[in-house]
Amino acid sequence: MIHCISGGFADRIGPREGDTNIIREEGESVTLSCTYETTSNDIWLNWYRQYPNREPEYLLYKGARSKSSEEDIPDGFQSTTSQSSTELTIVKAALSDSALYYCALEVAQ
């Protein structure tokens, strides 16, 4: 499941249609997607994971537009960005990946 957080009133981010409840077998890859709207070119796209009864934990960030070459991606994950979307791929899904995932748009001021 994906929930999304936006960084400002004019900026928006949300799950791509059909990407709100994804089920996969262990060992398969799974890709979560969010689309965003902003007039800024100086943005970061962040992903978080939340297990039941726990606080959300930071997973990664990836730059987009003017920040497209900067990233911080842990092993087992891949991330891509475009001018209007971000994707998080869990390369080999495991039972321990069952969680709520959040995407967030961070616009530099």
N, CA, C and O atoms as a MOPAC input file, in Angstrom:
PM7 MOZYME 1SCF
protein

 N      0.84400 1    -1.16700 1     0.00000 1
 C      0.00000 1     0.00000 1     0.00000 1
 C      0.89400 1     1.23600 1     0.00000 1
 O      1.93300 1     1.23800 1     0.66100 1
 N      0.51500 1     2.28200 1    -0.72300 1
 C      1.28800 1     3.51900 1    -0.80000 1
 C      0.43100 1     4.66400 1    -0.27400 1
 O     -0.74000 1     4.79600 1    -0.63000 1
 N      1.02200 1     5.47300 1     0.56000 1
 C      0.43000 1     6.73900 1     0.94600 1
 C      1.45000 1     7.80300 1     0.61400 1
 O      2.65200 1     7.55300 1     0.69100 1
 N      0.99400 1     8.98100 1     0.24800 1
 C      1.92800 1    10.00400 1    -0.21200 1
 C      1.74500 1    11.30300 1     0.55500 1
 O      0.64600 1    11.64800 1     0.98800 1
 N      2.85300 1    12.00900 1     0.70900 1
 C      2.88000 1    13.26000 1     1.45300 1
 C      3.43500 1    14.33500 1     0.53300 1
 O      4.40000 1    14.09400 1    -0.19100 1
 N      2.83800 1    15.51000 1     0.55600 1
 C      3.29200 1    16.60800 1    -0.29200 1
 C      4.00400 1    17.66400 1     0.53300 1
 O      3.69200 1    17.86100 1     1.70800 1
 N      4.96500 1    18.34500 1    -0.08700 1
 C      5.76000 1    19.33200 1     0.62100 1
 C      5.22100 1    20.74000 1     0.57900 1
 O      5.77900 1    21.60000 1     1.26100 1
 N      4.18700 1    21.03900 1    -0.16300 1
 C      3.69900 1    22.40800 1    -0.22800 1
 C      2.29500 1    22.46500 1    -0.80200 1
 O      1.77200 1    21.46600 1    -1.29600 1
 N      1.68000 1    23.66300 1    -0.73100 1
 C      0.29700 1    23.80100 1    -1.16200 1
 C      0.13700 1    23.67400 1    -2.67400 1
 O     -0.85600 1    23.11200 1    -3.13600 1
 N      1.09000 1    24.18200 1    -3.45600 1
 C      0.98100 1    24.12200 1    -4.90700 1
 C      1.56400 1    22.82700 1    -5.46100 1
 O      1.37700 1    22.52400 1    -6.63900 1
 N      2.25100 1    22.07800 1    -4.65000 1
 C      2.90400 1    20.85300 1    -5.08100 1
 C      2.06000 1    19.65600 1    -4.64700 1
 O      1.48000 1    19.65400 1    -3.56100 1
 N      2.00000 1    18.63100 1    -5.51700 1
 C      1.20300 1    17.44800 1    -5.18800 1
 C      1.95900 1    16.19200 1    -5.55600 1
 O      2.74400 1    16.17000 1    -6.50400 1
 N      1.70700 1    15.13600 1    -4.78200 1
 C      2.23800 1    13.81100 1    -5.08300 1
 C      1.20900 1    12.78800 1    -4.63500 1
 O      0.54400 1    12.97300 1    -3.61600 1
 N      1.07900 1    11.71000 1    -5.39600 1
 C      0.10500 1    10.68100 1    -5.04500 1
 C      0.39100 1     9.38700 1    -5.77400 1
 O      1.13400 1     9.37200 1    -6.75500 1
 N     -0.20200 1     8.28900 1    -5.29300 1
 C      0.04600 1     6.98900 1    -5.93100 1
 C     -0.53500 1     6.95200 1    -7.34000 1
 O     -1.58200 1     7.53700 1    -7.61600 1
 N      0.16600 1     6.25500 1    -8.21600 1
 C     -0.33900 1     6.04400 1    -9.56200 1
 C     -1.58200 1     5.16400 1    -9.46400 1
 O     -1.64000 1     4.26600 1    -8.62400 1
 N     -2.55800 1     5.41000 1   -10.30000 1
 C     -3.80500 1     4.65500 1   -10.28500 1
 C     -3.52500 1     3.15000 1   -10.30600 1
 O     -2.75300 1     2.67200 1   -11.13600 1
 N     -4.14600 1     2.42000 1    -9.40700 1
 C     -3.97000 1     0.96700 1    -9.33900 1
 C     -2.79200 1     0.53300 1    -8.47400 1
 O     -2.56600 1    -0.66600 1    -8.30800 1
 N     -2.03500 1     1.48500 1    -7.91800 1
 C     -0.85200 1     1.14800 1    -7.12300 1
 C     -1.07800 1     1.35000 1    -5.63200 1
 O     -0.15700 1     1.76200 1    -4.92600 1
 N     -2.26300 1     1.07500 1    -5.14300 1
 C     -2.51200 1     1.30800 1    -3.72400 1
 C     -2.55400 1     0.03700 1    -2.89000 1
 O     -2.51200 1     0.12000 1    -1.66300 1
 N     -2.63500 1    -1.12300 1    -3.50500 1
 C     -2.63100 1    -2.37100 1    -2.74800 1
 C     -2.01800 1    -3.45100 1    -3.63500 1
 O     -2.71700 1    -4.08400 1    -4.42700 1
 N     -0.72800 1    -3.65500 1    -3.49900 1
 C      0.00600 1    -4.56300 1    -4.38100 1
 C      0.39000 1    -5.82600 1    -3.61100 1
 O      0.89500 1    -5.75200 1    -2.49100 1
 N      0.14700 1    -6.97000 1    -4.21800 1
 C      0.47800 1    -8.26000 1    -3.60800 1
 C      1.38800 1    -9.01300 1    -4.56900 1
 O      1.08800 1    -9.12100 1    -5.75800 1
 N      2.50700 1    -9.53800 1    -4.05300 1
 C      3.44800 1   -10.31600 1    -4.85900 1
 C      3.90500 1   -11.54300 1    -4.07600 1
 O      3.79000 1   -11.58400 1    -2.85100 1
 N      4.41600 1   -12.52800 1    -4.77800 1
 C      5.01400 1   -13.71400 1    -4.17000 1
 C      6.43400 1   -13.38300 1    -3.72500 1
 O      7.08100 1   -12.50000 1    -4.28700 1
 N      6.91300 1   -14.10400 1    -2.70400 1
 C      8.30100 1   -13.92800 1    -2.28100 1
 C      9.23200 1   -14.21900 1    -3.44900 1
 O      9.00500 1   -15.14700 1    -4.22600 1
 N     10.28300 1   -13.41300 1    -3.56300 1
 C     11.26100 1   -13.57400 1    -4.62600 1
 C     10.95400 1   -12.77600 1    -5.87600 1
 O     11.84900 1   -12.53600 1    -6.68600 1
 N      9.70500 1   -12.35700 1    -6.05100 1
 C      9.34500 1   -11.51700 1    -7.20100 1
 C      9.75000 1   -10.07700 1    -6.92900 1
 O      9.91800 1    -9.67900 1    -5.77600 1
 N      9.90500 1    -9.30400 1    -7.98700 1
 C     10.13700 1    -7.87700 1    -7.79100 1
 C      8.78100 1    -7.17600 1    -7.73800 1
 O      7.79700 1    -7.65300 1    -8.30400 1
 N      8.75000 1    -6.05200 1    -7.05700 1
 C      7.53200 1    -5.25500 1    -6.96700 1
 C      7.90700 1    -3.79200 1    -7.15100 1
 O      8.88100 1    -3.31600 1    -6.56800 1
 N      7.12900 1    -3.08200 1    -7.96400 1
 C      7.39700 1    -1.67000 1    -8.22700 1
 C      6.21700 1    -0.83500 1    -7.75500 1
 O      5.07300 1    -1.08300 1    -8.13500 1
 N      6.50900 1     0.15300 1    -6.92400 1
 C      5.52700 1     1.10700 1    -6.41300 1
 C      5.74600 1     2.42600 1    -7.14200 1
 O      6.88900 1     2.82400 1    -7.36800 1
 N      4.66400 1     3.11000 1    -7.51400 1
 C      4.78000 1     4.33500 1    -8.30800 1
 C      3.96000 1     5.46800 1    -7.72900 1
 O      2.85400 1     5.26700 1    -7.22800 1
 N      4.52500 1     6.66600 1    -7.80900 1
 C      3.80400 1     7.88500 1    -7.46600 1
 C      4.01600 1     8.90200 1    -8.57800 1
 O      5.08900 1     8.96600 1    -9.17800 1
 N      2.99000 1     9.69300 1    -8.84700 1
 C      3.13100 1    10.80600 1    -9.77300 1
 C      3.10800 1    12.09500 1    -8.96600 1
 O      2.49700 1    12.15800 1    -7.89900 1
 N      3.77700 1    13.12400 1    -9.48100 1
 C      3.83000 1    14.39100 1    -8.76100 1
 C      3.69300 1    15.56500 1    -9.70900 1
 O      3.92500 1    15.45000 1   -10.91300 1
 N      3.31100 1    16.70100 1    -9.13700 1
 C      3.20300 1    17.96100 1    -9.86400 1
 C      3.88500 1    19.03900 1    -9.04700 1
 O      3.61200 1    19.18900 1    -7.85600 1
 N      4.76500 1    19.78600 1    -9.67900 1
 C      5.41100 1    20.93100 1    -9.04600 1
 C      5.96500 1    21.82400 1   -10.14600 1
 O      6.26800 1    21.35500 1   -11.24300 1
 N      6.09400 1    23.09000 1    -9.85500 1
 C      6.71700 1    24.00700 1   -10.81400 1
 C      8.21100 1    24.12500 1   -10.57200 1
 O      8.92400 1    24.71000 1   -11.38700 1
 N      8.69300 1    23.58000 1    -9.47000 1
 C     10.10800 1    23.65000 1    -9.12100 1
 C     10.93000 1    22.63300 1    -9.91200 1
 O     10.43900 1    21.55800 1   -10.25600 1
 N     12.17000 1    22.98100 1   -10.19300 1
 C     13.11200 1    22.03800 1   -10.79900 1
 C     14.08800 1    21.49300 1    -9.76900 1
 O     14.90800 1    20.63300 1   -10.09100 1
 N     14.01400 1    21.97900 1    -8.53700 1
 C     14.95000 1    21.63300 1    -7.47000 1
 C     14.23100 1    20.75000 1    -6.45800 1
 O     13.80000 1    21.22800 1    -5.40900 1
 N     14.09800 1    19.45000 1    -6.77400 1
 C     13.26600 1    18.58300 1    -5.94400 1
 C     13.97300 1    17.27900 1    -5.59000 1
 O     14.87700 1    16.81600 1    -6.28500 1
 N     13.51700 1    16.71100 1    -4.47600 1
 C     13.92900 1    15.38700 1    -4.01200 1
 C     12.66800 1    14.55000 1    -3.87400 1
 O     11.62400 1    15.05500 1    -3.46200 1
 N     12.76500 1    13.27800 1    -4.21800 1
 C     11.66800 1    12.34400 1    -4.03000 1
 C     12.12300 1    11.32700 1    -2.99700 1
 O     13.14400 1    10.66300 1    -3.18000 1
 N     11.37300 1    11.20400 1    -1.92000 1
 C     11.73300 1    10.36900 1    -0.78000 1
 C     10.76400 1     9.19800 1    -0.66000 1
 O      9.59000 1     9.31100 1    -1.01400 1
 N     11.26800 1     8.07500 1    -0.15900 1
 C     10.44000 1     6.91200 1     0.12600 1
 C     10.64400 1     6.50800 1     1.58300 1
 O     11.75500 1     6.54600 1     2.11200 1
 N      9.53000 1     6.12000 1     2.21800 1
 C      9.51000 1     5.66900 1     3.60600 1
 C      8.74800 1     4.35300 1     3.67900 1
 O      7.92900 1     4.05500 1     2.81000 1
 N      9.01700 1     3.56900 1     4.71500 1
 C      8.32200 1     2.30100 1     4.95500 1
 C      7.83500 1     2.31200 1     6.39600 1
 O      8.53800 1     2.76900 1     7.29700 1
 N      6.61300 1     1.80000 1     6.60700 1
 C      6.07000 1     1.72400 1     7.96200 1
 C      5.49200 1     0.33600 1     8.22000 1
 O      4.58500 1    -0.12200 1     7.52500 1
 N      6.04400 1    -0.31400 1     9.23800 1
 C      5.51400 1    -1.60600 1     9.67600 1
 C      4.39000 1    -1.35200 1    10.67300 1
 O      4.36000 1    -0.29200 1    11.29800 1
 N      3.46000 1    -2.30200 1    10.83800 1
 C      2.35700 1    -2.12800 1    11.78800 1
 C      2.86700 1    -1.77100 1    13.18600 1
 O      3.84600 1    -2.34300 1    13.66500 1
 N      2.20000 1    -0.83300 1    13.82300 1
 C      2.50700 1    -0.38500 1    15.18500 1
 C      3.92000 1     0.17600 1    15.33800 1
 O      4.48000 1     0.14400 1    16.43400 1
 N      4.49500 1     0.68400 1    14.26500 1
 C      5.82700 1     1.29200 1    14.29300 1
 C      5.76600 1     2.64900 1    13.60000 1
 O      4.84000 1     2.92900 1    12.83900 1
 N      6.75000 1     3.47500 1    13.87000 1
 C      6.84100 1     4.75700 1    13.18700 1
 C      7.41900 1     4.54900 1    11.79400 1
 O      8.16500 1     3.59500 1    11.57300 1
 N      7.08300 1     5.43400 1    10.84400 1
 C      7.66800 1     5.31200 1     9.51000 1
 C      9.19300 1     5.41200 1     9.58400 1
 O      9.73700 1     6.15100 1    10.40400 1
 N      9.87400 1     4.65700 1     8.71400 1
 C     11.32700 1     4.73800 1     8.64300 1
 C     11.74000 1     5.18800 1     7.24800 1
 O     11.16700 1     4.76200 1     6.24500 1
 N     12.73400 1     6.04600 1     7.20700 1
 C     13.26500 1     6.55600 1     5.95100 1
 C     13.93700 1     5.42700 1     5.17600 1
 O     14.69700 1     4.65000 1     5.75400 1
 N     13.66600 1     5.32700 1     3.87000 1
 C     14.32000 1     4.34500 1     3.01700 1
 C     15.36400 1     4.97900 1     2.10500 1
 O     16.52900 1     4.58100 1     2.11100 1
 N     14.93700 1     5.97200 1     1.32000 1
 C     15.85800 1     6.53900 1     0.34100 1
 C     15.35600 1     7.86100 1    -0.19000 1
 O     14.18800 1     8.21600 1    -0.03300 1
 N     16.26400 1     8.58500 1    -0.82400 1
 C     15.88400 1     9.75900 1    -1.59300 1
 C     16.49900 1     9.63800 1    -2.97300 1
 O     17.50200 1     8.95300 1    -3.17000 1
 N     15.87700 1    10.31600 1    -3.92100 1
 C     16.41800 1    10.38600 1    -5.27400 1
 C     16.08200 1    11.75000 1    -5.82800 1
 O     14.94500 1    12.21100 1    -5.73200 1
 N     17.07700 1    12.39200 1    -6.40700 1
 C     16.84900 1    13.68700 1    -7.02000 1
 C     16.08500 1    13.54600 1    -8.32300 1
 O     16.12500 1    12.50200 1    -8.97300 1
 N     15.38900 1    14.60900 1    -8.69600 1
 C     14.67900 1    14.64000 1    -9.97400 1
 C     14.84500 1    16.01700 1   -10.58800 1
 O     15.15600 1    16.99100 1    -9.90300 1
 N     14.63100 1    16.07500 1   -11.88900 1
 C     14.81400 1    17.29900 1   -12.65400 1
 C     16.24300 1    17.79200 1   -12.50000 1
 O     17.15600 1    17.10000 1   -12.95000 1
 N     16.49500 1    18.94800 1   -11.89100 1
 C     17.87100 1    19.45300 1   -11.80500 1
 C     18.74000 1    18.64400 1   -10.84200 1
 O     19.96400 1    18.76200 1   -10.88200 1
 N     18.14000 1    17.83100 1    -9.98400 1
 C     18.87600 1    17.02300 1    -9.00700 1
 C     18.95700 1    15.56300 1    -9.45300 1
 O     19.20800 1    14.68800 1    -8.62400 1
 N     18.75000 1    15.28000 1   -10.73900 1
 C     18.57500 1    13.90300 1   -11.19600 1
 C     19.79700 1    13.00900 1   -11.02000 1
 O     19.66100 1    11.78600 1   -11.05600 1
 N     20.97000 1    13.57000 1   -10.83400 1
 C     22.14200 1    12.70100 1   -10.70500 1
 C     22.45300 1    12.32900 1    -9.25600 1
 O     23.38000 1    11.55600 1    -9.01400 1
 N     21.70600 1    12.85700 1    -8.29100 1
 C     22.00400 1    12.60800 1    -6.88500 1
 C     21.00600 1    11.62100 1    -6.29000 1
 O     19.80200 1    11.72000 1    -6.52500 1
 N     21.52900 1    10.65500 1    -5.50900 1
 C     20.65500 1     9.63400 1    -4.93800 1
 C     21.32200 1     8.94100 1    -3.75900 1
 O     22.52900 1     9.05500 1    -3.54600 1
 N     20.50900 1     8.22300 1    -3.00400 1
 C     20.97100 1     7.43000 1    -1.86900 1
 C     20.05700 1     6.21400 1    -1.79200 1
 O     19.00000 1     6.27100 1    -1.16300 1
 N     20.45800 1     5.10600 1    -2.43200 1
 C     19.58200 1     3.95000 1    -2.55500 1
 C     20.21600 1     2.72900 1    -1.88300 1
 O     21.30400 1     2.30500 1    -2.27300 1
 N     19.53900 1     2.15600 1    -0.86900 1
 C     20.10000 1     0.98700 1    -0.17400 1
 C     20.01800 1    -0.28400 1    -1.02600 1
 O     19.26200 1    -0.35200 1    -1.99500 1
 N     20.81100 1    -1.28100 1    -0.64300 1
 C     20.79400 1    -2.57700 1    -1.33100 1
 C     19.38500 1    -3.17200 1    -1.30200 1
 O     18.65200 1    -3.01400 1    -0.32500 1
 N     19.02600 1    -3.84700 1    -2.37000 1
 C     17.72800 1    -4.50900 1    -2.44500 1
 C     16.63200 1    -3.64400 1    -3.02800 1
 O     15.51800 1    -4.11600 1    -3.25800 1
 N     16.94100 1    -2.37300 1    -3.27200 1
 C     15.96800 1    -1.44900 1    -3.83200 1
 C     16.54100 1    -0.80000 1    -5.08600 1
 O     17.75600 1    -0.68100 1    -5.24400 1
 N     15.64900 1    -0.38900 1    -5.96700 1
 C     16.00000 1     0.44200 1    -7.10700 1
 C     14.99900 1     1.57900 1    -7.14000 1
 O     13.86600 1     1.42300 1    -6.68500 1
 N     15.40400 1     2.71600 1    -7.67000 1
 C     14.48200 1     3.83400 1    -7.77300 1
 C     14.75800 1     4.59200 1    -9.06100 1
 O     15.90800 1     4.77700 1    -9.45900 1
 N     13.69400 1     5.02100 1    -9.69800 1
 C     13.80500 1     5.85100 1   -10.88900 1
 C     12.89800 1     7.06000 1   -10.72200 1
 O     11.90400 1     7.01500 1    -9.99700 1
 N     13.25600 1     8.13800 1   -11.40300 1
 C     12.41900 1     9.33200 1   -11.40200 1
 C     12.30400 1     9.84700 1   -12.82400 1
 O     13.14200 1     9.55700 1   -13.67800 1
 N     11.26200 1    10.60900 1   -13.06100 1
 C     11.08100 1    11.29800 1   -14.33500 1
 C     10.61700 1    12.71700 1   -14.01900 1
 O     10.63800 1    13.14300 1   -12.86400 1
 N     10.20800 1    13.42800 1   -15.02800 1
 C      9.72700 1    14.79900 1   -14.83600 1
 C      8.42500 1    14.84800 1   -14.03600 1
 O      8.05400 1    15.90900 1   -13.53300 1
 N      7.72000 1    13.70900 1   -13.91200 1
 C      6.42600 1    13.73900 1   -13.22300 1
 C      6.12800 1    12.49000 1   -12.38600 1
 O      5.01000 1    12.34100 1   -11.89200 1
 N      7.11600 1    11.57900 1   -12.21400 1
 C      6.82500 1    10.38400 1   -11.42700 1
 C      8.07900 1     9.85800 1   -10.74200 1
 O      9.20200 1    10.22800 1   -11.08500 1
 N      7.85800 1     8.99300 1    -9.77400 1
 C      8.93500 1     8.28700 1    -9.08200 1
 C      8.49800 1     6.84900 1    -8.87200 1
 O      7.32100 1     6.57300 1    -8.64200 1
 N      9.45400 1     5.93700 1    -8.95200 1
 C      9.17300 1     4.52800 1    -8.72100 1
 C     10.17100 1     3.96100 1    -7.71700 1
 O     11.34800 1     4.32100 1    -7.71000 1
 N      9.67500 1     3.07500 1    -6.88200 1
 C     10.49900 1     2.32000 1    -5.95100 1
 C     10.31000 1     0.85400 1    -6.29400 1
 O      9.18400 1     0.35800 1    -6.31000 1
 N     11.40900 1     0.15500 1    -6.56900 1
 C     11.34400 1    -1.27000 1    -6.85700 1
 C     12.04600 1    -2.04000 1    -5.74800 1
 O     13.19500 1    -1.76000 1    -5.40800 1
 N     11.33100 1    -3.01700 1    -5.19000 1
 C     11.93000 1    -3.97500 1    -4.27100 1
 C     12.36400 1    -5.13000 1    -5.16300 1
 O     11.52800 1    -5.81900 1    -5.74700 1
 N     13.66200 1    -5.33900 1    -5.26500 1
 C     14.21300 1    -6.25600 1    -6.25800 1
 C     13.74500 1    -7.68900 1    -6.05500 1
 O     13.29400 1    -8.32500 1    -7.00800 1
 N     13.83900 1    -8.21200 1    -4.84200 1
 C     13.36700 1    -9.56600 1    -4.52000 1
 C     12.51800 1    -9.45100 1    -3.25900 1
 O     13.04500 1    -9.42200 1    -2.14700 1
 N     11.21700 1    -9.38700 1    -3.43700 1
 C     10.32400 1    -9.19300 1    -2.29700 1
 C     10.42600 1   -10.35600 1    -1.31600 1
 O     10.49600 1   -11.52200 1    -1.70500 1
 N     10.43300 1   -10.00300 1    -0.04300 1
 C     10.42600 1   -10.98400 1     1.03700 1
 C      9.25700 1   -10.65700 1     1.96300 1
 O      8.71000 1    -9.55600 1     1.91800 1
 N      8.88800 1   -11.60400 1     2.78500 1
 C      7.80200 1   -11.37400 1     3.73000 1
 C      8.08100 1   -10.14100 1     4.58200 1
 O      7.15700 1    -9.41100 1     4.94200 1
 N      9.34300 1    -9.90900 1     4.90500 1
 C      9.71500 1    -8.75100 1     5.73100 1
 C      9.50400 1    -7.41800 1     5.02100 1
 O      9.60600 1    -6.37000 1     5.65800 1
 N      9.21500 1    -7.42500 1     3.72600 1
 C      8.92200 1    -6.19300 1     2.98800 1
 C      7.45300 1    -5.80200 1     3.06500 1
 O      7.06300 1    -4.74700 1     2.56400 1
 N      6.63900 1    -6.64300 1     3.68600 1
 C      5.21500 1    -6.33000 1     3.83300 1
 C      5.07300 1    -5.14300 1     4.77200 1
 O      5.35000 1    -5.25000 1     5.96700 1
 N      4.64000 1    -4.01400 1     4.22700 1
 C      4.55800 1    -2.77600 1     5.00000 1
 C      3.76500 1    -1.74200 1     4.21000 1
 O      3.35900 1    -1.98400 1     3.07400 1
 N      3.55700 1    -0.60700 1     4.82400 1
 C      2.95400 1     0.55000 1     4.18900 1
 C      4.09500 1     1.42200 1     3.68300 1
 O      4.99600 1     1.75300 1     4.45400 1
 N      4.08100 1     1.80200 1     2.41200 1
 C      5.14900 1     2.61600 1     1.82100 1
 C      4.61500 1     3.99700 1     1.50100 1
 O      3.49900 1     4.14600 1     1.00400 1
 N      5.42300 1     5.00400 1     1.79100 1
 C      5.06900 1     6.40000 1     1.55400 1
 C      6.05100 1     7.01700 1     0.56900 1
 O      7.25600 1     6.77600 1     0.64800 1
 N      5.53600 1     7.80700 1    -0.34900 1
 C      6.41300 1     8.63500 1    -1.18300 1
 C      6.18300 1    10.07900 1    -0.76200 1
 O      5.07100 1    10.46500 1    -0.40300 1
 N      7.24000 1    10.86400 1    -0.81100 1
 C      7.13600 1    12.26300 1    -0.39700 1
 C      7.91400 1    13.13600 1    -1.37200 1
 O      8.99300 1    12.76500 1    -1.83400 1
 N      7.35900 1    14.28000 1    -1.67200 1
 C      7.96900 1    15.27400 1    -2.55200 1
 C      8.55600 1    16.36400 1    -1.67900 1
 O      7.85700 1    16.97300 1    -0.86900 1
 N      9.85900 1    16.60800 1    -1.85300 1
 C     10.54000 1    17.66600 1    -1.09700 1
 C     11.02900 1    18.71100 1    -2.09300 1
 O     11.84600 1    18.41800 1    -2.96600 1
 N     10.52100 1    19.92600 1    -1.95200 1
 C     10.87100 1    21.01200 1    -2.85200 1
 C     11.81800 1    21.95800 1    -2.12700 1
 O     11.49500 1    22.46700 1    -1.05300 1
 N     12.99700 1    22.19300 1    -2.71800 1
 C     13.97500 1    23.10900 1    -2.10400 1
 C     13.44600 1    24.52300 1    -2.16200 1
 O     12.84700 1    24.94000 1    -3.15300 1
 N     13.67500 1    25.25000 1    -1.09200 1
 C     13.20500 1    26.64200 1    -1.01400 1
 C     14.30800 1    27.60800 1    -1.33800 1
 O     14.09100 1    28.82000 1    -1.32100 1

